[in-house]
Structures are given as C-alpha cells and as structure tokens.
Amino acid sequence: MSTGKKRPTAASLTIRNLDPKVKERLRKKAAQRGHSMEAEAREVLAAALAPSAAENPLSGAALIERLANLRKELDAAGVELVIPDRHES
C-alpha cells in the first residue's frame, strides 16, 4: 500500500584516483567500527561537511555568542541581572 510519500533520491558518487593508503585507512576504520567501507565513507563525508557553528544558529557556540551579545546590550542599557547562587539539594 502506498502512502503517497516519496522517498528522497539517494545520490551516488564515484571517487577516482583515490590514494591506496587513504582507501586502506578507510577500510581499517570501517572494519574497526563494524561498517562497510561505503557506510564509513558516508559518515566521514557527512561529518566533514556538517554545518559549522557559524552556519548553525542553534549550535552551542552560536547560542553562547548570542547570550554574550545580549549581556552586552543589557549592560549598555543599565540593566543588571542578578544570578542567584545555586545550592545542591
């Protein structure tokens, strides 16, 4: 039974002239992790091309920067934030 939803099309990639040493390192890493070389290559590419903190407004670094800027704006406006002491219970 069809739900009417289309699955995204998967792309294929052929890498020519890959250094044999790089291929061997990929093979070993894949084997250590129990992955195929293809699955390992997908993970390596996805991690290498993941959005950076500057590109991702919800990243930890971006949120810290936004809070620091907010703090500067509040200080400039004369607003003092009181941060209460934390007590473990």
N, CA, C and O atoms as a CHARMM CRD file, in Angstrom:
* protein
*
  356
    1    1 MET  N      0.84600  -1.17400   0.00000 PROA 1      0.00000
    2    1 MET  CA     0.00000   0.00000   0.00000 PROA 1      0.00000
    3    1 MET  C      0.88900   1.23300   0.00000 PROA 1      0.00000
    4    1 MET  O      1.82100   1.32700   0.79900 PROA 1      0.00000
    5    2 SER  N      0.61600   2.15200  -0.86400 PROA 2      0.00000
    6    2 SER  CA     1.41100   3.37000  -0.97200 PROA 2      0.00000
    7    2 SER  C      0.82100   4.46100  -0.08900 PROA 2      0.00000
    8    2 SER  O     -0.39300   4.65800  -0.04300 PROA 2      0.00000
    9    3 THR  N      1.71200   5.17000   0.61400 PROA 3      0.00000
   10    3 THR  CA     1.25800   6.27500   1.47300 PROA 3      0.00000
   11    3 THR  C      1.24600   7.59200   0.71700 PROA 3      0.00000
   12    3 THR  O      0.81400   8.61400   1.25000 PROA 3      0.00000
   13    4 GLY  N      1.71800   7.57100  -0.52300 PROA 4      0.00000
   14    4 GLY  CA     1.76400   8.79100  -1.30800 PROA 4      0.00000
   15    4 GLY  C      3.00900   9.61300  -1.05300 PROA 4      0.00000
   16    4 GLY  O      3.23000  10.61600  -1.73100 PROA 4      0.00000
   17    5 LYS  N      3.82500   9.21600  -0.09500 PROA 5      0.00000
   18    5 LYS  CA     5.06200   9.94000   0.20800 PROA 5      0.00000
   19    5 LYS  C      6.19100   9.37700  -0.63000 PROA 5      0.00000
   20    5 LYS  O      6.33300   8.16100  -0.75600 PROA 5      0.00000
   21    6 LYS  N      6.98700  10.25300  -1.20000 PROA 6      0.00000
   22    6 LYS  CA     8.13800   9.81600  -1.97500 PROA 6      0.00000
   23    6 LYS  C      9.37200   9.82000  -1.09300 PROA 6      0.00000
   24    6 LYS  O      9.58400  10.73700  -0.29900 PROA 6      0.00000
   25    7 ARG  N     10.17500   8.79000  -1.24400 PROA 7      0.00000
   26    7 ARG  CA    11.44000   8.74900  -0.52300 PROA 7      0.00000
   27    7 ARG  C     12.44700   9.62700  -1.24500 PROA 7      0.00000
   28    7 ARG  O     12.43000   9.71500  -2.47300 PROA 7      0.00000
   29    8 PRO  N     13.32900  10.28200  -0.48700 PROA 8      0.00000
   30    8 PRO  CA    14.34700  11.09500  -1.15600 PROA 8      0.00000
   31    8 PRO  C     15.24500  10.20600  -2.00800 PROA 8      0.00000
   32    8 PRO  O     15.53700   9.06600  -1.64900 PROA 8      0.00000
   33    9 THR  N     15.66700  10.74200  -3.12300 PROA 9      0.00000
   34    9 THR  CA    16.54000  10.00700  -4.01600 PROA 9      0.00000
   35    9 THR  C     17.95300  10.02300  -3.44600 PROA 9      0.00000
   36    9 THR  O     18.46000  11.08000  -3.07000 PROA 9      0.00000
   37   10 ALA  N     18.58500   8.86700  -3.38100 PROA 10     0.00000
   38   10 ALA  CA    19.95700   8.78200  -2.90100 PROA 10     0.00000
   39   10 ALA  C     20.90900   9.04100  -4.06400 PROA 10     0.00000
   40   10 ALA  O     20.70600   8.54300  -5.17100 PROA 10     0.00000
   41   11 ALA  N     21.92500   9.81000  -3.80300 PROA 11     0.00000
   42   11 ALA  CA    22.92100  10.11500  -4.82800 PROA 11     0.00000
   43   11 ALA  C     24.04200   9.09800  -4.77400 PROA 11     0.00000
   44   11 ALA  O     24.31400   8.51200  -3.72600 PROA 11     0.00000
   45   12 SER  N     24.67700   8.89600  -5.88600 PROA 12     0.00000
   46   12 SER  CA    25.84100   8.01500  -5.97000 PROA 12     0.00000
   47   12 SER  C     27.05800   8.84700  -6.30000 PROA 12     0.00000
   48   12 SER  O     26.96000   9.89800  -6.93400 PROA 12     0.00000
   49   13 LEU  N     28.21000   8.36200  -5.86200 PROA 13     0.00000
   50   13 LEU  CA    29.45300   9.08700  -6.08500 PROA 13     0.00000
   51   13 LEU  C     30.55400   8.08300  -6.36900 PROA 13     0.00000
   52   13 LEU  O     30.71400   7.10500  -5.64000 PROA 13     0.00000
   53   14 THR  N     31.29700   8.32000  -7.40900 PROA 14     0.00000
   54   14 THR  CA    32.46600   7.50200  -7.72600 PROA 14     0.00000
   55   14 THR  C     33.70100   8.35900  -7.49500 PROA 14     0.00000
   56   14 THR  O     33.78100   9.48600  -7.98200 PROA 14     0.00000
   57   15 ILE  N     34.65500   7.82900  -6.75900 PROA 15     0.00000
   58   15 ILE  CA    35.88500   8.57500  -6.48500 PROA 15     0.00000
   59   15 ILE  C     37.01800   7.89500  -7.22700 PROA 15     0.00000
   60   15 ILE  O     37.38100   6.75800  -6.92700 PROA 15     0.00000
   61   16 ARG  N     37.56800   8.59800  -8.19100 PROA 16     0.00000
   62   16 ARG  CA    38.66200   8.05700  -8.98300 PROA 16     0.00000
   63   16 ARG  C     39.99300   8.55300  -8.41100 PROA 16     0.00000
   64   16 ARG  O     40.05500   9.58800  -7.74800 PROA 16     0.00000
   65   17 ASN  N     41.03800   7.80100  -8.67900 PROA 17     0.00000
   66   17 ASN  CA    42.40100   8.16900  -8.29700 PROA 17     0.00000
   67   17 ASN  C     42.55600   8.37700  -6.79400 PROA 17     0.00000
   68   17 ASN  O     43.31600   9.24300  -6.35900 PROA 17     0.00000
   69   18 LEU  N     41.84700   7.59500  -6.01200 PROA 18     0.00000
   70   18 LEU  CA    41.97800   7.65500  -4.56400 PROA 18     0.00000
   71   18 LEU  C     43.29900   7.01800  -4.16000 PROA 18     0.00000
   72   18 LEU  O     43.63000   5.91800  -4.60300 PROA 18     0.00000
   73   19 ASP  N     44.03300   7.70100  -3.33500 PROA 19     0.00000
   74   19 ASP  CA    45.31500   7.19100  -2.85700 PROA 19     0.00000
   75   19 ASP  C     45.06900   5.84000  -2.17100 PROA 19     0.00000
   76   19 ASP  O     44.21200   5.75200  -1.29200 PROA 19     0.00000
   77   20 PRO  N     45.78900   4.80700  -2.54700 PROA 20     0.00000
   78   20 PRO  CA    45.59700   3.48900  -1.93700 PROA 20     0.00000
   79   20 PRO  C     45.75800   3.50300  -0.41300 PROA 20     0.00000
   80   20 PRO  O     45.11700   2.71600   0.28400 PROA 20     0.00000
   81   21 LYS  N     46.60400   4.38900   0.10300 PROA 21     0.00000
   82   21 LYS  CA    46.78600   4.48000   1.55600 PROA 21     0.00000
   83   21 LYS  C     45.52000   5.01300   2.22000 PROA 21     0.00000
   84   21 LYS  O     45.15400   4.57100   3.30900 PROA 21     0.00000
   85   22 VAL  N     44.85300   5.95800   1.56700 PROA 22     0.00000
   86   22 VAL  CA    43.60400   6.50400   2.09800 PROA 22     0.00000
   87   22 VAL  C     42.53500   5.40900   2.08700 PROA 22     0.00000
   88   22 VAL  O     41.78600   5.25100   3.05200 PROA 22     0.00000
   89   23 LYS  N     42.47300   4.66800   1.00100 PROA 23     0.00000
   90   23 LYS  CA    41.49600   3.57800   0.90700 PROA 23     0.00000
   91   23 LYS  C     41.74100   2.53900   1.99900 PROA 23     0.00000
   92   23 LYS  O     40.79200   2.03400   2.59900 PROA 23     0.00000
   93   24 GLU  N     42.99300   2.22300   2.25600 PROA 24     0.00000
   94   24 GLU  CA    43.31900   1.23400   3.28600 PROA 24     0.00000
   95   24 GLU  C     42.95100   1.74600   4.67800 PROA 24     0.00000
   96   24 GLU  O     42.44400   0.98700   5.50300 PROA 24     0.00000
   97   25 ARG  N     43.20100   3.02200   4.94100 PROA 25     0.00000
   98   25 ARG  CA    42.80300   3.58000   6.24500 PROA 25     0.00000
   99   25 ARG  C     41.28800   3.56000   6.40400 PROA 25     0.00000
  100   25 ARG  O     40.77600   3.27100   7.48500 PROA 25     0.00000
  101   26 LEU  N     40.57500   3.86700   5.32800 PROA 26     0.00000
  102   26 LEU  CA    39.11700   3.80700   5.36200 PROA 26     0.00000
  103   26 LEU  C     38.64300   2.37900   5.62300 PROA 26     0.00000
  104   26 LEU  O     37.72300   2.15800   6.41100 PROA 26     0.00000
  105   27 ARG  N     39.27400   1.41700   4.96100 PROA 27     0.00000
  106   27 ARG  CA    38.90100   0.01200   5.14800 PROA 27     0.00000
  107   27 ARG  C     39.11200  -0.41600   6.58800 PROA 27     0.00000
  108   27 ARG  O     38.25600  -1.07800   7.17600 PROA 27     0.00000
  109   28 LYS  N     40.25900  -0.03800   7.16200 PROA 28     0.00000
  110   28 LYS  CA    40.56100  -0.42300   8.54600 PROA 28     0.00000
  111   28 LYS  C     39.59500   0.24700   9.53000 PROA 28     0.00000
  112   28 LYS  O     39.11700  -0.39300  10.46600 PROA 28     0.00000
  113   29 LYS  N     39.31500   1.51700   9.31700 PROA 29     0.00000
  114   29 LYS  CA    38.39600   2.22100  10.21000 PROA 29     0.00000
  115   29 LYS  C     37.00200   1.61300  10.13300 PROA 29     0.00000
  116   29 LYS  O     36.33400   1.43800  11.15200 PROA 29     0.00000
  117   30 ALA  N     36.57200   1.29500   8.92600 PROA 30     0.00000
  118   30 ALA  CA    35.25700   0.67000   8.74700 PROA 30     0.00000
  119   30 ALA  C     35.20400  -0.68100   9.45400 PROA 30     0.00000
  120   30 ALA  O     34.21800  -0.99900  10.12000 PROA 30     0.00000
  121   31 ALA  N     36.25800  -1.47000   9.31100 PROA 31     0.00000
  122   31 ALA  CA    36.29400  -2.78800   9.95200 PROA 31     0.00000
  123   31 ALA  C     36.26900  -2.66100  11.47200 PROA 31     0.00000
  124   31 ALA  O     35.58800  -3.43200  12.14900 PROA 31     0.00000
  125   32 GLN  N     37.00500  -1.69700  12.00700 PROA 32     0.00000
  126   32 GLN  CA    37.02900  -1.49200  13.46000 PROA 32     0.00000
  127   32 GLN  C     35.64800  -1.13900  13.99100 PROA 32     0.00000
  128   32 GLN  O     35.29200  -1.51300  15.10900 PROA 32     0.00000
  129   33 ARG  N     34.88200  -0.42900  13.20000 PROA 33     0.00000
  130   33 ARG  CA    33.56500   0.02100  13.63300 PROA 33     0.00000
  131   33 ARG  C     32.44600  -0.90500  13.17300 PROA 33     0.00000
  132   33 ARG  O     31.27300  -0.65600  13.44900 PROA 33     0.00000
  133   34 GLY  N     32.81400  -1.97400  12.47100 PROA 34     0.00000
  134   34 GLY  CA    31.80500  -2.93100  12.01100 PROA 34     0.00000
  135   34 GLY  C     30.94200  -2.38800  10.88300 PROA 34     0.00000
  136   34 GLY  O     29.79000  -2.79200  10.72200 PROA 34     0.00000
  137   35 HSD  N     31.50700  -1.46600  10.09900 PROA 35     0.00000
  138   35 HSD  CA    30.78500  -0.86500   8.97900 PROA 35     0.00000
  139   35 HSD  C     31.37200  -1.34300   7.66400 PROA 35     0.00000
  140   35 HSD  O     32.50100  -1.83100   7.61100 PROA 35     0.00000
  141   36 SER  N     30.60100  -1.19800   6.61900 PROA 36     0.00000
  142   36 SER  CA    31.15500  -1.37900   5.28100 PROA 36     0.00000
  143   36 SER  C     31.97100  -0.13900   4.95100 PROA 36     0.00000
  144   36 SER  O     31.81100   0.90400   5.58400 PROA 36     0.00000
  145   37 MET  N     32.83400  -0.25300   3.97200 PROA 37     0.00000
  146   37 MET  CA    33.59900   0.92700   3.55700 PROA 37     0.00000
  147   37 MET  C     32.66600   2.01000   3.03700 PROA 37     0.00000
  148   37 MET  O     32.90700   3.19800   3.25300 PROA 37     0.00000
  149   38 GLU  N     31.61500   1.60900   2.36200 PROA 38     0.00000
  150   38 GLU  CA    30.66000   2.57600   1.83200 PROA 38     0.00000
  151   38 GLU  C     29.97000   3.34400   2.95300 PROA 38     0.00000
  152   38 GLU  O     29.84300   4.56600   2.88900 PROA 38     0.00000
  153   39 ALA  N     29.52300   2.61900   3.98400 PROA 39     0.00000
  154   39 ALA  CA    28.86000   3.27700   5.11900 PROA 39     0.00000
  155   39 ALA  C     29.83200   4.19200   5.84900 PROA 39     0.00000
  156   39 ALA  O     29.46100   5.29000   6.26500 PROA 39     0.00000
  157   40 GLU  N     31.06500   3.74800   6.00400 PROA 40     0.00000
  158   40 GLU  CA    32.06900   4.57200   6.68100 PROA 40     0.00000
  159   40 GLU  C     32.36000   5.82500   5.87600 PROA 40     0.00000
  160   40 GLU  O     32.48500   6.91000   6.44500 PROA 40     0.00000
  161   41 ALA  N     32.47000   5.69500   4.56700 PROA 41     0.00000
  162   41 ALA  CA    32.72300   6.85900   3.71300 PROA 41     0.00000
  163   41 ALA  C     31.57000   7.85400   3.81400 PROA 41     0.00000
  164   41 ALA  O     31.79700   9.06300   3.83500 PROA 41     0.00000
  165   42 ARG  N     30.32800   7.35300   3.87600 PROA 42     0.00000
  166   42 ARG  CA    29.17500   8.25200   4.03200 PROA 42     0.00000
  167   42 ARG  C     29.27900   9.03100   5.33400 PROA 42     0.00000
  168   42 ARG  O     29.04300  10.23800   5.35800 PROA 42     0.00000
  169   43 GLU  N     29.63500   8.34200   6.42400 PROA 43     0.00000
  170   43 GLU  CA    29.75000   9.01200   7.72500 PROA 43     0.00000
  171   43 GLU  C     30.88200  10.03500   7.73600 PROA 43     0.00000
  172   43 GLU  O     30.72600  11.12800   8.27900 PROA 43     0.00000
  173   44 VAL  N     32.01400   9.68600   7.14200 PROA 44     0.00000
  174   44 VAL  CA    33.15100  10.59700   7.09100 PROA 44     0.00000
  175   44 VAL  C     32.77400  11.85800   6.30700 PROA 44     0.00000
  176   44 VAL  O     33.06800  12.97200   6.74000 PROA 44     0.00000
  177   45 LEU  N     32.13000  11.68000   5.16700 PROA 45     0.00000
  178   45 LEU  CA    31.73000  12.83600   4.36100 PROA 45     0.00000
  179   45 LEU  C     30.69500  13.69000   5.08300 PROA 45     0.00000
  180   45 LEU  O     30.78600  14.91800   5.07900 PROA 45     0.00000
  181   46 ALA  N     29.71500  13.04200   5.69900 PROA 46     0.00000
  182   46 ALA  CA    28.67600  13.79200   6.41300 PROA 46     0.00000
  183   46 ALA  C     29.27000  14.60100   7.55900 PROA 46     0.00000
  184   46 ALA  O     28.89200  15.75400   7.76400 PROA 46     0.00000
  185   47 ALA  N     30.19700  14.00500   8.30800 PROA 47     0.00000
  186   47 ALA  CA    30.82600  14.70800   9.43000 PROA 47     0.00000
  187   47 ALA  C     31.69700  15.86100   8.93100 PROA 47     0.00000
  188   47 ALA  O     31.69200  16.94800   9.51000 PROA 47     0.00000
  189   48 ALA  N     32.44000  15.61700   7.85900 PROA 48     0.00000
  190   48 ALA  CA    33.33700  16.64700   7.33500 PROA 48     0.00000
  191   48 ALA  C     32.57100  17.82900   6.76100 PROA 48     0.00000
  192   48 ALA  O     33.07600  18.95100   6.75000 PROA 48     0.00000
  193   49 LEU  N     31.35900  17.58500   6.28600 PROA 49     0.00000
  194   49 LEU  CA    30.59000  18.64100   5.63500 PROA 49     0.00000
  195   49 LEU  C     29.41600  19.13500   6.46500 PROA 49     0.00000
  196   49 LEU  O     28.55200  19.85300   5.96100 PROA 49     0.00000
  197   50 ALA  N     29.38500  18.75000   7.74600 PROA 50     0.00000
  198   50 ALA  CA    28.31400  19.21000   8.63700 PROA 50     0.00000
  199   50 ALA  C     28.41000  20.72100   8.79900 PROA 50     0.00000
  200   50 ALA  O     29.50400  21.28100   8.73900 PROA 50     0.00000
  201   51 PRO  N     27.27900  21.38500   9.00100 PROA 51     0.00000
  202   51 PRO  CA    27.31800  22.84500   9.17100 PROA 51     0.00000
  203   51 PRO  C     28.19700  23.23200  10.35600 PROA 51     0.00000
  204   51 PRO  O     28.18600  22.56900  11.39300 PROA 51     0.00000
  205   52 SER  N     28.95000  24.30500  10.19100 PROA 52     0.00000
  206   52 SER  CA    29.79500  24.79300  11.28100 PROA 52     0.00000
  207   52 SER  C     28.92900  25.56600  12.26300 PROA 52     0.00000
  208   52 SER  O     27.76300  25.84700  11.98300 PROA 52     0.00000
  209   53 ALA  N     29.49000  25.90500  13.39500 PROA 53     0.00000
  210   53 ALA  CA    28.75700  26.66600  14.40600 PROA 53     0.00000
  211   53 ALA  C     28.25600  27.98300  13.83200 PROA 53     0.00000
  212   53 ALA  O     27.16400  28.43600  14.17300 PROA 53     0.00000
  213   54 ALA  N     29.04300  28.59600  12.96700 PROA 54     0.00000
  214   54 ALA  CA    28.63900  29.87100  12.37900 PROA 54     0.00000
  215   54 ALA  C     27.42800  29.70000  11.47300 PROA 54     0.00000
  216   54 ALA  O     26.61400  30.61400  11.33900 PROA 54     0.00000
  217   55 GLU  N     27.30700  28.52900  10.85000 PROA 55     0.00000
  218   55 GLU  CA    26.19600  28.27500   9.93700 PROA 55     0.00000
  219   55 GLU  C     24.96700  27.75900  10.65700 PROA 55     0.00000
  220   55 GLU  O     23.86500  27.81700  10.11200 PROA 55     0.00000
  221   56 ASN  N     25.13100  27.25200  11.87600 PROA 56     0.00000
  222   56 ASN  CA    24.02500  26.65600  12.60600 PROA 56     0.00000
  223   56 ASN  C     23.65900  27.54200  13.79400 PROA 56     0.00000
  224   56 ASN  O     24.37500  27.54700  14.79600 PROA 56     0.00000
  225   57 PRO  N     22.55000  28.29900  13.70300 PROA 57     0.00000
  226   57 PRO  CA    22.19500  29.23000  14.78000 PROA 57     0.00000
  227   57 PRO  C     21.79800  28.54700  16.08300 PROA 57     0.00000
  228   57 PRO  O     21.65600  29.21800  17.10500 PROA 57     0.00000
  229   58 LEU  N     21.61600  27.23600  16.07100 PROA 58     0.00000
  230   58 LEU  CA    21.24900  26.52500  17.29700 PROA 58     0.00000
  231   58 LEU  C     22.42200  25.77400  17.91300 PROA 58     0.00000
  232   58 LEU  O     22.24200  25.04000  18.88500 PROA 58     0.00000
  233   59 SER  N     23.61800  25.94500  17.36300 PROA 59     0.00000
  234   59 SER  CA    24.78000  25.26700  17.92900 PROA 59     0.00000
  235   59 SER  C     25.13000  25.88500  19.27500 PROA 59     0.00000
  236   59 SER  O     24.74800  27.01800  19.56700 PROA 59     0.00000
  237   60 GLY  N     25.84500  25.14700  20.07500 PROA 60     0.00000
  238   60 GLY  CA    26.25400  25.64600  21.39100 PROA 60     0.00000
  239   60 GLY  C     27.06900  26.92600  21.27800 PROA 60     0.00000
  240   60 GLY  O     26.83600  27.87500  22.02800 PROA 60     0.00000
  241   61 ALA  N     28.01600  26.96500  20.35700 PROA 61     0.00000
  242   61 ALA  CA    28.86200  28.15200  20.19500 PROA 61     0.00000
  243   61 ALA  C     28.02600  29.35500  19.77000 PROA 61     0.00000
  244   61 ALA  O     28.24300  30.46700  20.25200 PROA 61     0.00000
  245   62 ALA  N     27.07600  29.13400  18.87200 PROA 62     0.00000
  246   62 ALA  CA    26.23800  30.24500  18.41200 PROA 62     0.00000
  247   62 ALA  C     25.34600  30.75600  19.54400 PROA 62     0.00000
  248   62 ALA  O     25.13600  31.96300  19.67100 PROA 62     0.00000
  249   63 LEU  N     24.82500  29.84900  20.36300 PROA 63     0.00000
  250   63 LEU  CA    23.97400  30.26600  21.48300 PROA 63     0.00000
  251   63 LEU  C     24.77900  31.04300  22.53000 PROA 63     0.00000
  252   63 LEU  O     24.29800  32.03900  23.07100 PROA 63     0.00000
  253   64 ILE  N     25.98500  30.59300  22.81000 PROA 64     0.00000
  254   64 ILE  CA    26.84200  31.30500  23.76800 PROA 64     0.00000
  255   64 ILE  C     27.14200  32.70700  23.25200 PROA 64     0.00000
  256   64 ILE  O     27.11700  33.67200  24.01600 PROA 64     0.00000
  257   65 GLU  N     27.42500  32.81800  21.95300 PROA 65     0.00000
  258   65 GLU  CA    27.69400  34.14000  21.36800 PROA 65     0.00000
  259   65 GLU  C     26.46000  35.03800  21.46300 PROA 65     0.00000
  260   65 GLU  O     26.57400  36.22200  21.78000 PROA 65     0.00000
  261   66 ARG  N     25.29400  34.48100  21.19000 PROA 66     0.00000
  262   66 ARG  CA    24.05800  35.27600  21.27900 PROA 66     0.00000
  263   66 ARG  C     23.80500  35.75800  22.70800 PROA 66     0.00000
  264   66 ARG  O     23.39700  36.90000  22.92000 PROA 66     0.00000
  265   67 LEU  N     24.05000  34.88300  23.68700 PROA 67     0.00000
  266   67 LEU  CA    23.86300  35.27400  25.08300 PROA 67     0.00000
  267   67 LEU  C     24.86800  36.34000  25.50100 PROA 67     0.00000
  268   67 LEU  O     24.52500  37.25900  26.24500 PROA 67     0.00000
  269   68 ALA  N     26.10200  36.22300  25.02900 PROA 68     0.00000
  270   68 ALA  CA    27.11600  37.22800  25.34700 PROA 68     0.00000
  271   68 ALA  C     26.72000  38.58300  24.76100 PROA 68     0.00000
  272   68 ALA  O     26.88000  39.61500  25.41200 PROA 68     0.00000
  273   69 ASN  N     26.20400  38.57600  23.53400 PROA 69     0.00000
  274   69 ASN  CA    25.75600  39.83000  22.92000 PROA 69     0.00000
  275   69 ASN  C     24.57200  40.41800  23.68000 PROA 69     0.00000
  276   69 ASN  O     24.49500  41.63400  23.86000 PROA 69     0.00000
  277   70 LEU  N     23.65900  39.57800  24.12200 PROA 70     0.00000
  278   70 LEU  CA    22.50800  40.04100  24.89900 PROA 70     0.00000
  279   70 LEU  C     22.98600  40.67000  26.20400 PROA 70     0.00000
  280   70 LEU  O     22.47600  41.70800  26.62500 PROA 70     0.00000
  281   71 ARG  N     23.96800  40.03300  26.84100 PROA 71     0.00000
  282   71 ARG  CA    24.51100  40.55700  28.09200 PROA 71     0.00000
  283   71 ARG  C     25.10500  41.95000  27.88100 PROA 71     0.00000
  284   71 ARG  O     24.90900  42.84400  28.70500 PROA 71     0.00000
  285   72 LYS  N     25.83800  42.13400  26.76800 PROA 72     0.00000
  286   72 LYS  CA    26.42000  43.44200  26.45500 PROA 72     0.00000
  287   72 LYS  C     25.33100  44.49100  26.24300 PROA 72     0.00000
  288   72 LYS  O     25.44800  45.62600  26.70400 PROA 72     0.00000
  289   73 GLU  N     24.27000  44.09400  25.54000 PROA 73     0.00000
  290   73 GLU  CA    23.16800  45.03300  25.29600 PROA 73     0.00000
  291   73 GLU  C     22.48300  45.42300  26.60100 PROA 73     0.00000
  292   73 GLU  O     22.14500  46.59000  26.79800 PROA 73     0.00000
  293   74 LEU  N     22.27600  44.46300  27.48600 PROA 74     0.00000
  294   74 LEU  CA    21.64100  44.75100  28.77200 PROA 74     0.00000
  295   74 LEU  C     22.53700  45.64300  29.62300 PROA 74     0.00000
  296   74 LEU  O     22.05800  46.57600  30.26800 PROA 74     0.00000
  297   75 ASP  N     23.84000  45.35500  29.62400 PROA 75     0.00000
  298   75 ASP  CA    24.78300  46.19100  30.37500 PROA 75     0.00000
  299   75 ASP  C     24.76000  47.62600  29.84800 PROA 75     0.00000
  300   75 ASP  O     24.76400  48.58000  30.62500 PROA 75     0.00000
  301   76 ALA  N     24.73600  47.77000  28.52200 PROA 76     0.00000
  302   76 ALA  CA    24.72400  49.10100  27.91700 PROA 76     0.00000
  303   76 ALA  C     23.43900  49.85400  28.25600 PROA 76     0.00000
  304   76 ALA  O     23.43200  51.08300  28.33700 PROA 76     0.00000
  305   77 ALA  N     22.35300  49.10500  28.45200 PROA 77     0.00000
  306   77 ALA  CA    21.06900  49.73200  28.77700 PROA 77     0.00000
  307   77 ALA  C     20.91800  49.96100  30.27500 PROA 77     0.00000
  308   77 ALA  O     19.90600  50.50200  30.71900 PROA 77     0.00000
  309   78 GLY  N     21.91900  49.55300  31.06000 PROA 78     0.00000
  310   78 GLY  CA    21.86500  49.75100  32.50600 PROA 78     0.00000
  311   78 GLY  C     21.04800  48.70500  33.23700 PROA 78     0.00000
  312   78 GLY  O     20.67600  48.90600  34.39300 PROA 78     0.00000
  313   79 VAL  N     20.76800  47.60300  32.58600 PROA 79     0.00000
  314   79 VAL  CA    20.00600  46.52800  33.22700 PROA 79     0.00000
  315   79 VAL  C     20.99100  45.58800  33.90400 PROA 79     0.00000
  316   79 VAL  O     21.93000  45.10200  33.27500 PROA 79     0.00000
  317   80 GLU  N     20.77300  45.33600  35.18800 PROA 80     0.00000
  318   80 GLU  CA    21.65400  44.42600  35.92500 PROA 80     0.00000
  319   80 GLU  C     20.90800  43.13300  36.19500 PROA 80     0.00000
  320   80 GLU  O     19.83100  43.12500  36.79100 PROA 80     0.00000
  321   81 LEU  N     21.50000  42.05500  35.74800 PROA 81     0.00000
  322   81 LEU  CA    20.91100  40.74400  36.01500 PROA 81     0.00000
  323   81 LEU  C     21.52200  40.18100  37.28700 PROA 81     0.00000
  324   81 LEU  O     22.74200  40.16200  37.44600 PROA 81     0.00000
  325   82 VAL  N     20.67600  39.73000  38.17800 PROA 82     0.00000
  326   82 VAL  CA    21.14300  39.11300  39.41300 PROA 82     0.00000
  327   82 VAL  C     21.01500  37.60700  39.23600 PROA 82     0.00000
  328   82 VAL  O     19.92300  37.07700  39.02800 PROA 82     0.00000
  329   83 ILE  N     22.13000  36.94700  39.32100 PROA 83     0.00000
  330   83 ILE  CA    22.12500  35.49600  39.17100 PROA 83     0.00000
  331   83 ILE  C     22.24700  34.90200  40.56600 PROA 83     0.00000
  332   83 ILE  O     23.26700  35.07400  41.23400 PROA 83     0.00000
  333   84 PRO  N     21.19700  34.19800  41.00800 PROA 84     0.00000
  334   84 PRO  CA    21.22400  33.66200  42.37000 PROA 84     0.00000
  335   84 PRO  C     22.23300  32.51500  42.48800 PROA 84     0.00000
  336   84 PRO  O     22.54700  31.83000  41.51400 PROA 84     0.00000
  337   85 ASP  N     22.72700  32.33500  43.71500 PROA 85     0.00000
  338   85 ASP  CA    23.62700  31.21800  43.98100 PROA 85     0.00000
  339   85 ASP  C     22.87800  29.91100  43.78000 PROA 85     0.00000
  340   85 ASP  O     21.68600  29.81200  44.07300 PROA 85     0.00000
  341   86 ARG  N     23.58100  28.92400  43.28400 PROA 86     0.00000
  342   86 ARG  CA    22.98100  27.59400  43.13200 PROA 86     0.00000
  343   86 ARG  C     23.34900  26.75000  44.32200 PROA 86     0.00000
  344   86 ARG  O     24.50900  26.70100  44.73200 PROA 86     0.00000
  345   87 HSD  N     22.37400  26.09800  44.86500 PROA 87     0.00000
  346   87 HSD  CA    22.59800  25.21400  46.00500 PROA 87     0.00000
  347   87 HSD  C     22.15600  23.82400  45.60800 PROA 87     0.00000
  348   87 HSD  O     21.06300  23.63100  45.07700 PROA 87     0.00000
  349   88 GLU  N     23.01800  22.85900  45.87300 PROA 88     0.00000
  350   88 GLU  CA    22.63400  21.48900  45.60400 PROA 88     0.00000
  351   88 GLU  C     21.75000  21.00400  46.72800 PROA 88     0.00000
  352   88 GLU  O     21.99400  21.30000  47.89800 PROA 88     0.00000
  353   89 SER  N     20.72300  20.26100  46.37000 PROA 89     0.00000
  354   89 SER  CA    19.83700  19.73900  47.42500 PROA 89     0.00000
  355   89 SER  C     19.92100  18.24700  47.53500 PROA 89     0.00000
  356   89 SER  O     19.24300  17.65100  48.37100 PROA 89     0.00000
